[in-house]
Amino acid sequence: MSRGRARTARGRLAVALAAIGTAALLLGASGCAPEPAPARPSSSAPKPTKTTPPPPTLEELRHAKAQRLVASWTPRERAGSIVMAGFEGTDPAPVRAFAAQQHLGGLILMGGNVPGTPEELRALTAGLSPDPTLPVLTGIDEEGGEVTRLPWDDLPGAGELRSQPPAQTTAAFRSRAGLLHDGGVTVNFGIVADVTSDPNSFIFGRVLGENAAESGPRVAAAVAGERGLVASTLKHFPGHGAAPGDSHSGIPQTDLDRASWQRDEAPPFTDGIRAGAQLLMFGHLAYTAVDAKPASLSPVWHRIAREELGFTGVAVTDDLGMLLSSGDPAYTDPTKNAVDALAAGNDLLLMVIGSDQATATGAIDGIVAAVAAKTVPETRLTDAATRVTELRLELAGWKPPAN
């Protein structure tokens, strides 16, 4: 072979070998064809859109306002804001001065504080608040029937209503709430959710039903009647009917178990909570199978109300002064009672019987000291003050400023 022909053959061989190598790389060891490259997204495919979050609700804005107010207060002002105190007489001036000095969150009207006419009551309540932009809660026990503070309230109470359809309860409580609203009262401790069929029971004349099935719809009806006029309170959680005795002079006890309570005592409270009651009053009642402590001082019962019954409003004690009259040596110190009530989960501390300005002041000082010593978490006081303040803003008709 000539030198030129040899060079040509070698060149053809090199080209052939290169072609074979390229094919091998493309096919791979298995001899399979390569996967096609992924297609590029079409320019006509829809692009994700940004969603605008909904504007905050009035409730959310009010909660944020309450948080800002509470954050701006001193620890002592926060402690004062969770106390609802009783007072003497019908002159608002000294009461307003005391409320301002102690930064009180509320005042309660008892029989001796109610003047003779609706006009005089309106003048009294209008003069109680140091700050008209954040009025104190003005509370009263106006159940009707056996417990009536207003001389001009002749509307039917539980003794009549429990034999009538629930619509009659709605009508009675709406008219009663109208009397309170016209008089400047903002909170009614007036809806008894206890049940009992025992005519000898302390609470029998005040219940809206002799069993849960009868009571529950009327409790919900009472809340509906008060809606928009006064804040509704359910009492006396977890139920006075099962605990014989009078909690004004002792600590009524029952060994009723949880399952029986859930079936027989809880439904009227659940119905009232679902109907929108803003407050739940914890009684000085010991359900010993659940907790040896009275419910008013029991973290267990507060957890049950929040986590199992779904209550999100203001937890309020029954009058802490009643503990002083219980005869139990464990409850002779009003300051300790107030601190323990806050620690248990109450947001609003009611102080009437055996309580004066010095008692309320001592309770406030004791709460501040307990928070400083970390025996009560600071967050517990902040949460309580926020809930009470939020209710005050709601009842005052607070609206966010227009942009």
Residue pairs with C-beta under 8 A, 6 or more apart in sequence:
1 9
26 33
26 34
27 33
27 34
28 34
56 64
58 399
58 400
61 400
62 390
62 393
62 394
62 398
63 386
63 390
65 390
65 393
65 398
65 400
66 386
66 387
66 389
66 390
66 393
67 386
69 134
69 389
70 78
70 81
70 382
70 385
70 386
70 389
73 81
73 103
73 385
75 368
75 371
75 372
75 378
75 381
76 103
76 364
76 365
76 368
77 103
78 381
78 382
78 385
79 364
79 367
79 368
79 371
79 381
79 385
80 102
80 103
80 104
80 105
80 364
81 103
81 104
81 105
81 385
81 388
81 389
82 105
82 342
82 347
82 348
82 349
82 367
82 381
82 384
82 385
82 388
83 102
83 104
83 105
83 106
83 338
83 348
83 349
83 351
83 360
83 363
83 364
84 104
84 105
84 106
84 107
84 108
84 137
84 139
84 316
84 348
84 349
84 350
84 351
85 98
85 99
85 102
85 104
85 106
85 107
85 108
85 351
85 352
85 355
85 357
85 360
86 107
86 108
86 110
86 113
86 351
86 352
86 353
86 355
87 95
87 98
87 107
87 113
88 112
88 113
89 112
89 113
90 113
90 114
90 115
90 120
90 124
92 123
92 124
92 125
92 126
92 127
92 128
93 127
95 107
95 128
96 127
96 128
96 129
96 130
97 130
98 104
98 357
99 107
99 128
99 129
99 130
99 136
100 130
100 131
102 360
102 361
102 364
104 136
104 360
105 136
105 137
105 348
105 385
105 388
105 389
105 392
106 136
106 137
106 138
106 139
106 187
106 348
106 388
107 128
107 136
107 137
107 138
107 139
108 138
108 139
108 140
108 189
108 350
108 352
109 125
109 138
109 139
109 140
109 149
109 185
110 141
110 149
110 352
111 149
113 124
114 121
114 140
114 149
114 150
114 151
115 121
115 124
116 151
117 152
118 152
118 179
118 182
118 183
121 150
121 183
121 184
121 185
122 182
122 183
122 184
124 184
125 138
125 183
125 184
125 185
126 184
128 135
128 136
128 138
129 135
129 136
130 136
133 396
134 389
134 392
134 393
134 396
135 186
135 392
135 395
135 396
136 392
137 186
137 187
137 231
137 348
137 388
137 391
137 392
137 395
138 184
138 185
138 186
138 187
139 185
139 186
139 187
139 188
139 189
139 350
140 149
140 180
140 185
140 187
140 188
140 189
140 190
141 147
141 149
141 188
141 189
141 190
142 148
142 149
142 150
142 153
142 176
142 179
142 180
142 185
142 188
142 189
142 190
143 157
143 158
143 190
143 191
143 192
143 206
144 153
144 155
144 156
144 157
144 158
144 172
144 176
144 190
145 156
145 157
145 158
145 159
145 160
145 205
145 206
146 157
146 158
146 159
146 205
146 206
147 157
147 190
147 206
148 157
150 179
150 180
150 183
152 179
153 176
153 179
155 172
155 175
155 176
155 179
156 164
156 168
156 172
157 172
157 206
158 192
158 205
158 206
158 207
158 208
159 205
159 206
161 168
161 169
161 172
161 208
161 218
162 207
162 208
162 209
162 210
162 214
162 215
162 218
166 217
166 218
166 220
166 221
167 221
169 208
169 218
169 221
169 222
169 225
170 221
170 222
170 224
170 225
171 225
172 225
173 190
173 191
173 221
173 222
173 223
173 224
173 225
173 226
174 225
174 226
174 229
175 225
176 188
176 190
176 225
176 226
177 188
177 225
177 226
177 229
177 230
178 229
180 188
180 229
180 230
181 229
181 230
185 230
186 230
186 231
186 395
187 230
187 231
187 233
187 279
187 395
188 226
188 230
188 231
188 232
188 233
189 233
189 235
189 279
189 281
189 316
190 222
190 226
190 232
190 233
191 208
191 219
191 222
191 223
191 226
191 232
191 233
191 234
191 235
191 272
191 277
192 203
192 206
192 207
192 208
192 235
192 236
193 208
193 215
193 219
193 234
193 235
193 236
193 237
193 239
193 268
193 269
193 272
194 203
194 206
194 207
194 215
194 235
194 236
194 239
194 240
194 241
194 265
194 268
195 207
195 209
195 210
195 211
195 212
195 214
195 215
195 239
195 241
195 264
195 265
195 268
196 203
196 204
196 207
196 210
196 240
196 241
196 242
197 210
197 211
198 204
198 241
198 244
201 241
201 244
202 240
202 244
202 245
202 246
202 247
202 252
203 236
203 240
203 241
207 215
207 241
208 214
208 215
208 218
208 219
208 222
208 268
209 215
209 216
209 218
209 268
211 264
212 263
212 264
212 265
212 266
212 267
212 268
213 267
215 267
215 268
216 267
216 268
216 270
216 271
216 272
217 271
219 234
219 268
219 269
219 271
219 272
219 275
220 271
220 272
220 274
220 275
222 232
222 272
223 232
223 234
223 272
223 275
223 276
223 277
224 275
224 276
226 232
227 276
231 278
231 279
231 391
231 394
231 395
232 272
232 276
232 277
232 278
232 279
233 277
233 278
233 279
233 280
233 281
233 316
234 268
234 269
234 272
234 273
234 277
234 279
234 280
234 281
235 280
235 281
235 283
235 318
236 247
236 281
236 282
236 283
236 285
236 318
237 269
237 280
237 281
237 282
237 283
237 295
237 301
237 305
238 261
238 265
238 266
238 269
238 283
238 285
238 287
238 290
238 295
238 301
238 304
239 261
239 265
239 266
239 269
239 283
239 285
240 247
240 252
240 283
240 285
241 265
242 254
242 256
242 261
242 264
242 265
242 287
243 252
243 253
243 254
243 283
243 285
243 286
243 287
244 252
244 254
245 251
245 252
245 253
246 252
247 283
247 284
247 285
247 318
247 322
247 326
248 322
248 325
248 353
249 325
249 326
249 327
250 326
250 327
250 328
251 284
251 285
251 286
251 294
251 326
251 328
251 331
252 284
252 285
252 286
253 285
253 286
253 287
253 288
254 285
254 286
254 287
254 288
255 287
255 288
255 289
256 264
256 265
256 287
256 289
257 289
257 290
258 289
258 290
261 287
261 290
266 309
269 280
269 305
269 309
270 309
270 310
273 280
273 309
273 310
273 311
274 310
277 313
278 313
278 314
278 391
278 394
279 313
279 314
279 315
279 316
279 348
279 391
280 305
280 311
280 313
280 314
280 315
280 316
281 316
281 317
281 318
282 295
282 296
282 298
282 301
282 302
282 305
282 315
282 316
282 317
282 318
282 346
283 294
283 295
283 296
283 318
284 294
284 295
284 296
284 318
284 322
284 323
284 326
285 294
285 295
285 296
286 292
286 293
286 294
286 295
287 295
287 301
290 298
290 300
290 301
290 304
291 298
291 300
291 301
293 300
293 344
294 323
295 301
296 317
296 318
296 320
296 323
296 341
296 344
296 346
297 337
297 340
297 341
297 344
298 344
299 343
299 344
299 345
301 344
302 315
302 344
302 345
302 346
303 345
305 311
305 315
306 312
306 345
313 387
313 391
314 347
314 348
314 387
314 388
314 391
315 345
315 346
315 347
315 348
315 387
316 346
316 347
316 348
316 349
316 350
317 341
317 346
317 348
317 349
317 350
318 350
319 350
319 351
319 352
319 353
320 334
320 337
320 338
320 341
320 349
320 350
320 351
320 355
321 334
321 351
321 352
321 353
321 354
321 355
321 359
322 353
323 331
323 334
323 337
324 331
324 332
324 334
324 337
324 353
324 354
325 353
325 354
331 337
334 351
334 354
334 355
334 359
334 362
334 363
335 362
335 363
335 365
335 366
336 366
338 349
338 351
338 363
338 366
338 367
339 363
339 366
339 367
339 370
339 375
339 376
341 349
342 349
342 367
342 370
342 376
342 380
342 381
342 384
343 370
343 375
343 376
343 380
345 380
346 384
347 383
347 384
347 385
347 387
347 388
348 384
348 388
349 363
351 359
351 360
351 363
367 376
367 381
370 376
371 377
371 378
371 381
